[in-house]
Each structure stands twice: as structure tokens, then as C-alpha cells.
Amino acid sequence: MNKWQLYKLICKNADLKMERHPMLDKNRFMKFLMGFMWLYYAAILIFMGVVMGMGMRHSYNGVAAFHVFDGGILYILIMDFWFRFGLQETPAQNAQPYALLPIRRSFLMNVYLTRAGLAWGNLYWFFLLVPFGLIAIAVPLGWWPLVGWLLGWWLLLVANGYAYL
């Protein structure tokens, strides 16, 4: 079994882990509530992005709105870190079932770190960043600065996720 096949097997087992949970079908209301709250906070972030983009566009003398927004980067990263603290599992917890198998621990850590870096949770803040960027960056500067700005934020959020792990 080569490394790619082993990677796919570990990813498949991680996905099946939640389906094997005994409480998966027991609490449908909780799943509905979690989905509703996820959408609710996404709507709040979209609203905040639009309002901040419009409000900060001409309010600071000669300073671009995204420079002012980037001044609050520390607060966003601290909030992201605290959200991850409650929601994200560490790779050591995930690697425990493979302790007796002949798989190197470093390979397991690389698999789980890769999955954490490419997780959809790293894109949750984009509900705030994309509307703000469309108003404050794409209109005055164009699309490529917006893409670069969003890529920089994505890299910061991934690095923040690795700081937790």
C-alpha cells in the first residue's frame, strides 16, 4: 500500500468516524439547531462585511478601507483561535486508533495537518471578507488585488489553525 492509498484510507476512516457515532440519528433537533446557527452567523458576517465595506469606504481621510480593516487583524485571529479551541480536534487525538498499526506517526501527523489546512472551516471568515473585499477592494482597485488580499487572509487563517494544533 503506497502513501496515497494510505492517505485516502485514513481520510475515509475519519469521515466514517462521525457516521459510526451512536448518537448520530438520535438528536435531529440538535443537528437542525447547529445548521441554523451556522447559517445565522454566516448571515451576520455577510451583513457586517457589507456594512463595514460601505461605511469605511469614504470615512477615513486618504486611508483605504482595507488598511483600516487589516488593522483589526489581531482581533479576528484571536476570535478564530478561540473558535478553533472549542471545535477542532488535535491530531494526537485522531492518531490514537492507529497506534498499534505499522504506520509511522510522522505520516499520520502529516495527513491530519494536511486535512486541517484544507478544511472548510478555514473559509468561514470569508463570509465577512468577500463582501467587504468586493466593496472596498474590487471596486476601486480591481479583481487581482482582491484575489491577493483574500489569499493572504486565507494563509493567515490556515497558519492560525496550525498554531492551535
Beta strands, then each sheet from edge to edge (+ up, - down):
end
